[in-house]
Amino acid sequence: MRNVHFSVVVPLYNKAEHIVRTLASLQAQSFQPLEIVVVNDGSTDQGSDLVAALGDPRIKMVHQPNGGVARARNTGIAHAQGNWIAFLDADDWLHPDYLQTLAQLILTHPQLDMVATQYKSMPYEAGVTLQPWFVDVDSAAVELIQDLPQRWMRGTSFFTSSVAVRASRLQALQPCFPPGESFGEDLDLWFRLAETSAIALSTAALVGRVLVPGSLSVVHVARTEPPFLLRMAERARSPRMAPALRRSSLQLVNYHRLTLARAAISAGDRLLARQLLWRARQSLFSQRWWFTAIMATLLPGPLVYRWQHWRKLRKVALG
């Protein structure tokens, strides 16, 4: 695996409580990264000092004024020297076999530009040191994802901290993450990459997505559709996209519109919910569309909110 060199990009903004633990999980990898690019995005806490105190010569610290996570990741990509770039949020955690598994996927599928593993969600507990959970890496299957929008609608299988991308592809796409966006800015990149390359996904859950207290109770209601959805819909209208991928991309756009409609119902904005239902009318014959329509018409917002909240808690409990 000597031809695989990982640069791991870590955006840092006021995560002093988490960053040392997160970097410790990266330093404990059975397959070591070439470098760790920590982008201090204008933090006002002691996080960058804690990173410097680690004294790890592989850590490259880059400082910039606060510009958001998308800009921080783009800065990290610009400074990366490895031929593969992985991403790690400053409060997530890696299993020791994570990079080793990614490297094996790269060697097994040298034609691909993107590899990933599954992950597990876990609640954050202050002062508790996370320990590696048992994963039978050798028995894990590898899923080759040819149609990411279709696969995404069956359930999220990876996220930013469980992905690595060929550096040359990212450098050609700069700015990779849309600057100034913080909702779906990562999905925008994954779907653009997946339109030209399949993704090798290990079914081993080798990343801990740490959920900080209170994150489950936040209801995000977009007043307009997120830019990444609009861009996906625009790309799907291009004749250059394969017909099957065009259909699944448009289905995913409508799937997200219905998700936003449910969030609007939870927040008591039934007018916005109905507008989103209308925009998703191409899914009129789906069970999800009608279930959302019933919510918008008959169910009280607090009941919808509690149901959505229960579903999120259940996902966390199941890991």
C-alpha positions in Angstrom: 0.0 0.0 0.0 3.0 2.3 -0.3 1.4 4.1 -3.3 -1.5 5.3 -1.2 -0.8 8.5 0.8 -3.6 10.1 2.8 -3.9 13.8 3.6 -6.6 14.1 6.3 -8.3 17.5 6.3 -9.8 18.6 9.7 -11.7 21.9 9.8 -11.5 23.4 13.3 -13.8 26.0 14.7 -14.4 26.2 18.5 -14.0 22.5 19.1 -11.5 22.6 21.9 -13.6 20.1 23.9 -13.3 17.5 21.1 -10.2 18.0 19.0 -7.6 16.2 21.0 -9.8 13.1 21.3 -10.5 13.3 17.6 -6.9 13.6 16.5 -5.9 10.8 18.9 -8.2 8.5 16.9 -6.4 9.5 13.8 -2.9 9.1 15.3 -3.9 5.6 16.4 -4.6 4.3 12.9 -3.1 1.0 11.9 -2.3 2.6 8.5 -0.9 6.0 9.2 -1.7 9.2 7.2 1.0 11.1 5.3 -0.2 14.3 7.0 -3.0 15.9 9.0 -4.1 19.3 7.7 -5.9 21.2 10.5 -7.6 24.3 9.2 -8.2 26.7 12.1 -11.3 28.6 10.8 -11.0 31.7 13.1 -11.6 29.8 16.4 -12.0 31.9 19.5 -11.3 29.0 22.0 -8.0 27.1 22.8 -8.5 24.4 20.2 -5.5 25.4 18.0 -3.2 25.7 21.0 -4.2 22.1 22.0 -3.4 20.9 18.5 0.0 22.7 18.6 0.8 21.1 22.0 0.5 17.6 20.5 3.8 18.2 18.8 3.0 15.8 15.9 5.3 16.8 13.0 2.7 15.4 10.5 0.2 18.1 11.6 0.1 21.1 9.3 -1.8 23.9 10.9 -3.4 26.5 8.6 -5.0 29.6 10.1 -7.7 31.7 8.3 -10.5 34.1 9.3 -13.8 32.5 10.0 -15.4 31.6 6.7 -17.4 28.5 7.4 -16.8 24.8 7.0 -17.0 24.7 3.2 -14.2 27.3 2.9 -12.1 25.5 5.6 -12.3 22.2 3.7 -11.4 23.9 0.4 -8.3 25.5 2.1 -7.3 22.1 3.5 -7.6 20.5 0.0 -5.4 23.3 -1.4 -2.7 22.6 1.2 -2.8 18.8 0.9 0.2 16.9 -0.5 -1.2 13.3 -0.5 -2.6 11.6 -3.5 -5.9 10.8 -1.6 -7.7 13.2 0.7 -9.9 12.1 3.6 -12.0 14.4 5.7 -12.6 14.3 9.5 -14.8 16.7 11.4 -13.3 18.0 14.6 -15.8 16.1 16.9 -15.9 12.7 15.1 -13.9 9.6 15.9 -12.2 6.9 13.8 -11.8 3.2 14.4 -8.1 2.2 14.2 -8.7 0.2 11.0 -10.4 3.0 9.1 -7.6 4.2 6.9 -6.3 0.7 6.4 -9.7 -0.3 5.1 -9.9 2.7 2.7 -6.4 1.9 1.4 -7.5 -1.7 0.7 -10.5 -0.4 -1.2 -8.3 1.9 -3.3 -6.0 -1.0 -4.2 -8.8 -3.3 -5.0 -10.7 -0.7 -7.2 -7.9 1.4 -8.7 -10.2 2.9 -11.4 -12.4 4.7 -8.8 -12.1 8.2 -7.5 -14.0 7.8 -4.3 -14.1 5.2 -1.4 -16.0 5.2 1.9 -17.0 3.2 4.9 -20.2 3.0 6.8 -20.5 4.7 10.2 -22.3 4.6 13.5 -23.9 7.4 15.3 -23.1 7.9 19.0 -24.1 10.4 21.6 -21.4 12.6 23.1 -20.5 12.1 26.7 -18.2 14.7 28.3 -15.1 13.3 29.8 -15.7 9.8 28.4 -12.8 8.4 26.2 -14.2 6.5 23.3 -12.9 3.0 22.8 -12.8 1.0 19.5 -15.9 -1.1 19.0 -15.6 -4.6 17.5 -15.7 -4.7 13.7 -15.1 -7.8 11.7 -13.3 -5.9 8.9 -12.3 -9.1 7.1 -15.9 -10.2 6.8 -17.3 -6.9 5.7 -18.8 -6.7 2.2 -17.9 -4.1 -0.4 -20.8 -2.4 -2.1 -20.1 -0.8 -5.5 -22.4 2.2 -5.8 -23.2 3.0 -9.4 -26.3 5.2 -8.8 -25.7 7.3 -5.6 -29.1 9.1 -5.7 -31.0 5.8 -5.8 -28.8 4.3 -3.1 -29.2 7.4 -0.9 -32.9 7.1 -0.9 -32.6 3.6 0.6 -30.7 5.1 3.6 -27.6 7.1 4.3 -24.5 4.9 4.1 -21.6 7.3 4.5 -20.9 10.9 5.5 -18.1 13.5 5.3 -15.9 11.9 7.9 -16.1 8.4 6.3 -15.0 9.4 2.8 -11.8 9.7 0.8 -11.4 11.1 -2.7 -8.6 11.1 -5.2 -6.7 14.4 -4.7 -6.4 15.1 -8.5 -10.2 15.0 -8.8 -10.7 17.4 -5.9 -8.0 19.8 -7.1 -9.7 19.9 -10.5 -13.1 20.8 -8.9 -11.9 23.6 -6.6 -13.7 25.2 -4.9 -15.0 21.7 -4.1 -17.4 22.7 -1.3 -19.7 25.7 -2.2 -18.3 28.6 -0.1 -20.8 30.1 2.3 -23.1 27.1 2.3 -23.6 25.0 5.4 -26.6 22.8 4.5 -25.9 20.0 1.9 -22.6 21.5 0.9 -21.0 18.1 1.3 -23.8 16.2 -0.5 -23.3 18.6 -3.4 -19.7 17.3 -3.8 -20.5 13.6 -3.3 -23.2 13.6 -5.9 -21.1 15.6 -8.5 -18.3 13.1 -8.0 -20.7 10.1 -8.3 -22.0 11.3 -11.6 -18.6 10.3 -13.2 -17.3 7.6 -10.9 -18.7 4.7 -8.9 -18.0 4.5 -5.2 -16.6 1.6 -3.3 -18.2 1.4 0.1 -17.1 -1.0 2.9 -20.1 -2.1 5.0 -17.9 -2.0 8.1 -18.9 0.9 10.4 -15.5 2.4 11.1 -16.3 6.0 11.9 -18.2 7.3 14.9 -20.4 10.2 14.1 -20.6 11.9 17.4 -23.8 13.8 18.1 -23.3 16.7 20.5 -26.0 17.4 23.1 -29.1 19.2 21.7 -28.3 18.4 18.1 -31.4 16.1 17.8 -33.8 18.8 18.9 -32.9 21.3 16.2 -35.5 21.6 13.5 -34.0 23.2 10.3 -36.6 24.7 8.1 -35.3 26.1 4.8 -37.3 29.0 3.5 -36.2 28.0 0.0 -34.8 24.8 -1.4 -31.1 24.4 -0.6 -28.8 25.4 -3.5 -27.4 21.9 -3.8 -30.9 20.6 -4.7 -31.4 23.2 -7.3 -28.0 22.5 -8.8 -28.8 18.7 -8.9 -32.1 19.4 -10.7 -30.3 21.6 -13.2 -27.7 18.9 -13.9 -30.4 16.3 -14.3 -31.9 18.4 -17.2 -28.6 18.1 -19.1 -28.6 15.7 -22.0 -25.1 14.6 -21.0 -26.5 12.7 -17.9 -27.5 9.1 -18.4 -31.3 8.6 -18.5 -31.3 6.2 -15.4 -29.2 8.6 -13.4 -31.3 11.6 -14.5 -34.5 9.8 -13.2 -32.9 8.9 -9.9 -31.5 12.4 -9.4 -34.9 14.0 -9.9 -36.4 11.4 -7.6 -33.9 12.4 -4.9 -34.6 16.1 -5.4 -38.3 15.4 -4.7 -37.4 13.1 -1.8 -35.6 16.0 -0.1 -38.4 18.4 -0.9 -40.8 16.1 1.1 -38.3 15.9 3.9 -38.2 19.7 4.1 -42.0 19.7 3.9 -42.2 17.5 7.0 -39.7 19.8 8.8 -42.0 22.8 7.9 -45.0 21.0 9.3 -43.1 20.3 12.6 -42.3 24.0 12.8 -46.0 25.0 12.2 -45.4 26.4 8.6 -48.1 24.5 6.7 -48.1 27.0 3.8 -44.4 26.2 3.1 -45.1 22.5 3.5 -47.9 22.7 0.8 -45.6 24.7 -1.5 -42.9 22.0 -1.2 -45.5 19.3 -1.8 -46.5 21.1 -5.0 -42.8 21.3 -6.1 -42.5 17.5 -5.4 -45.6 16.7 -7.4 -43.7 14.4 -9.7 -43.7 12.0 -6.8 -47.5 12.2 -6.5 -48.0 8.5 -6.8 -45.5 7.6 -4.1 -46.4 6.6 -0.6 -44.0 9.2 0.9 -45.8 12.0 -1.0 -49.2 11.0 0.3 -48.1 10.4 3.8 -46.5 13.9 3.9 -49.7 15.3 2.4 -51.8 13.7 5.2 -49.4 15.2 7.8 -49.8 18.6 6.2 -53.6 18.4 6.2 -54.6 16.4 9.3 -51.8 16.0 11.9 -50.8 18.7 14.4 -47.3 20.0 14.1 -46.1 19.0 17.6 -47.2 15.4 16.8 -45.2 15.4 13.6 -42.2 16.9 15.4 -42.3 14.1 18.1 -42.5 11.4 15.4 -39.6 12.9 13.5 -37.6 13.2 16.8 -38.4 9.6 17.8 -37.1 8.4 14.4 -33.8 10.3 14.9 -33.4 8.9 18.4 -34.1 5.4 17.1 -31.4 5.7 14.4 -28.9 6.8 17.1 -29.9 3.9 19.3 -29.4 1.4 16.4 -26.0 3.0 15.7 
